């Protein structure tokens, strides 16, 4: 029974695992007090060409075979990101697994302006990044920095960090501000599709970043839970019967439930969507359970373990954890 869907990533073995329902959202912006921003330098600073005039066409980085191969080899997923099954809080869930990842966020810029109520809102400008999969220091987790436009801004395009630096120098935007928000937005190859179930079919990455003067595609899974400067890490328990292989079809490559796919697991998550400590960033724990355990391959019997408390409360349960 489908209850939730999450996206996951793993840490040290960690993964970015996103749970359903997960809506591809625009970034939320926080209201701030009014501020007057003056140009930081005089108007004689010459454009280097990094900033593009309003309405300029920005090249698609995925059309460069070397860039596309680099992203494809390092984005952690195949051309189809399947909808896997698992458990959390005693309920069946579904999730996307974006593979191993890191436990830190890196900066990116969102271009904002004031609305009639003096609140910050996004402009139509794409967010700007300077790392893609395969680059040293890349992370799918992005720490938001706002660039508030000034009266001097006339719709120019800033498709790179170099352009942002130039725009700050020219007074087109103010100095970056950090609202304390981190978002989960993995950059993926152009052929990646997200399985969503139902009749709609897989979903292509709907969003674009500016990167190094070009555009790259990504999925937007919304805010990432943080504890101060640190990303919150969830726990994922991958089960196996003592002396046997994992109770996970994608790990084994075997249809152990007999339903014709390879996406069923008995993976159990410590926290699910809505919990204060929920995070799609998960640490993967391999747990051996007794040979007599009823699991996803035991139909029509009920699955024995569907909550983290079945295994740890708070230490390993001496009966259920071998």
Buried (B, 14 or more C-beta within 10 A) or exposed (E): EEBBBBBBBBBEEBBBBBBBEBEBEEBEBEEBEEEEBEBBEEEEEEEEEBBBEEEEEBEBBBEEEEBBEBBBEBBBBEEEBBBBBBBBBBBBBBBBBBBBBBBBBBBBBBBBBBEEEEEBEBBEBBBBBBBBBBBEEBBBBBBBBBBBBBEBBEEBBBBBBBBBBBBBBBBBBBEBBEBEBBBBBBBBBBBBBBBBEEEEEBBEBEBBBBBBBBBBBBBBBBEBBBEEEEBBBBBBBBBBBEEEEBBBBBBBEEBBBEEEBBBBBBBBBBBBBEBEEBBBBBBBBEBBBEEEBEBBBBEEEEBBBBBBBBBBEEEEEEEBBB
